[in-house]
Amino acid sequence: MLSSSSSSKTMKKSTALVDAASWYCAVALLALILIASIRANSASDEPVRGSQLLNRPCDEIYVVGEGETLHTISDKCGDPFIVERNPHIHDPDDVFPGLVLKIIPSTGRKL
């Protein structure tokens, strides 16, 4: 009986040790997730909003921002032939944020 009792105590201790270890692992994992989310939220890249879109440079591939028209993009980028270079534009008045355009400046860029 004595050996059965000591075996039971050893088993309870090992179970308690396993429970404690799994608890600490769970807490450590939660801490890592929180640290990663804080780091991701505090990145120096702030979202581009409003008038900041109007001040971006004109690259060869241009993504239309909110409030922009083909006329404003043409003036800003110096490309009067946007419609001709982008056959996927069927209606020049149907320009929306996220539309991808090919831009080739024919004059110096306006900044």
Backbone torsions as a table, in degrees:
resi	resn	phi	psi	omega
1	MET	NA	-34.2	-179.0
2	LEU	-63.7	-40.9	179.7
3	SER	-68.8	-33.0	177.0
4	SER	-67.1	-38.6	179.1
5	SER	-67.3	-43.2	179.1
6	SER	-69.6	-33.2	176.7
7	SER	-65.2	-39.8	179.1
8	SER	-66.7	-40.2	178.2
9	LYS	-65.0	-41.5	178.3
10	THR	-63.4	-39.5	-179.9
11	MET	-67.1	-40.4	178.7
12	LYS	-65.0	-39.3	178.6
13	LYS	-65.2	-42.7	-179.6
14	SER	-68.3	-35.7	176.8
15	THR	-66.2	-41.7	178.1
16	ALA	-64.4	-38.6	178.6
17	LEU	-65.2	-42.8	178.6
18	VAL	-65.4	-41.2	178.0
19	ASP	-62.5	-43.6	179.7
20	ALA	-65.0	-42.2	179.9
21	ALA	-63.9	-42.1	179.8
22	SER	-68.4	-34.6	176.1
23	TRP	-62.5	-47.0	179.6
24	TYR	-65.0	-37.3	177.2
25	CYS	-64.4	-41.3	179.3
26	ALA	-64.5	-42.1	179.1
27	VAL	-65.4	-42.2	179.1
28	ALA	-63.7	-41.6	178.7
29	LEU	-64.4	-42.3	177.6
30	LEU	-62.4	-40.9	177.9
31	ALA	-62.8	-42.0	178.6
32	LEU	-63.9	-40.3	178.5
33	ILE	-64.4	-43.1	178.7
34	LEU	-63.9	-42.9	178.9
35	ILE	-62.6	-42.6	179.7
36	ALA	-64.5	-39.8	-179.5
37	SER	-70.3	-36.2	177.1
38	ILE	-66.2	-42.7	179.0
39	ARG	-63.6	-40.3	-179.9
40	ALA	-67.6	-36.6	-179.5
41	ASN	-76.1	-24.4	-177.5
42	SER	-99.2	20.7	178.2
43	ALA	-62.9	150.0	-176.4
44	SER	-73.4	-14.1	178.7
45	ASP	-79.1	104.7	177.7
46	GLU	-88.0	148.8	-179.8
47	PRO	-63.1	147.0	-179.9
48	VAL	-86.5	126.0	-178.3
49	ARG	-136.4	156.5	170.4
50	GLY	53.0	-127.6	-173.3
51	SER	-69.9	-13.0	177.1
52	GLN	-62.1	-29.4	179.2
53	LEU	-65.5	-31.1	-177.9
54	LEU	-74.3	-16.3	-178.0
55	ASN	-100.6	6.4	-178.6
56	ARG	-77.7	156.1	-179.5
57	PRO	-72.9	159.3	178.1
58	CYS	-95.0	107.6	175.0
59	ASP	-94.2	171.3	179.4
60	GLU	-61.8	-37.9	173.9
61	ILE	-103.2	119.7	-173.6
62	TYR	-121.1	133.6	177.2
63	VAL	-106.0	123.1	-177.2
64	VAL	-65.8	134.0	177.8
65	GLY	-99.5	171.2	-179.7
66	GLU	-63.6	132.4	177.5
67	GLY	86.2	-1.8	-179.2
68	GLU	-90.1	149.1	174.9
69	THR	-123.2	168.5	177.1
70	LEU	-62.3	-33.6	179.8
71	HIS	-65.8	-46.9	-179.0
72	THR	-67.3	-36.3	178.2
73	ILE	-67.8	-42.3	178.5
74	SER	-61.2	-44.3	178.4
75	ASP	-64.4	-44.5	-175.9
76	LYS	-68.7	-40.0	-173.8
77	CYS	-95.8	-10.9	179.8
78	GLY	72.8	31.4	178.8
79	ASP	-121.4	98.5	-179.5
80	PRO	-78.5	-3.7	-175.3
81	PHE	-113.4	38.4	-178.0
82	ILE	-62.3	-45.0	-177.3
83	VAL	-63.7	-41.0	-179.1
84	GLU	-66.8	-33.1	-178.0
85	ARG	-85.3	-7.0	-178.0
86	ASN	-127.7	84.2	-176.1
87	PRO	-65.3	-12.9	178.8
88	HIS	-78.1	-6.4	175.6
89	ILE	-91.1	107.1	-179.4
90	HIS	-91.0	-28.2	179.5
91	ASP	-131.2	112.3	-178.7
92	PRO	-59.5	-19.7	178.3
93	ASP	-85.6	-9.8	-178.3
94	ASP	-100.1	65.3	178.3
95	VAL	-109.5	132.2	-174.5
96	PHE	-134.8	157.4	178.0
97	PRO	-59.2	133.6	-179.5
98	GLY	100.3	-12.8	178.2
99	LEU	-66.0	132.6	-177.8
100	VAL	-96.8	130.0	-178.5
101	LEU	-123.5	150.0	171.3
102	LYS	-96.1	125.3	-177.1
103	ILE	-119.7	130.3	173.0
104	ILE	-131.1	101.9	-178.1
105	PRO	-63.0	130.0	178.4
106	SER	-96.1	-15.4	176.1
107	THR	-128.1	179.3	176.7
108	GLY	-59.9	144.2	-179.3
109	ARG	-70.9	142.1	175.6
110	LYS	-93.6	130.3	178.7
111	LEU	-115.5	NA	NA
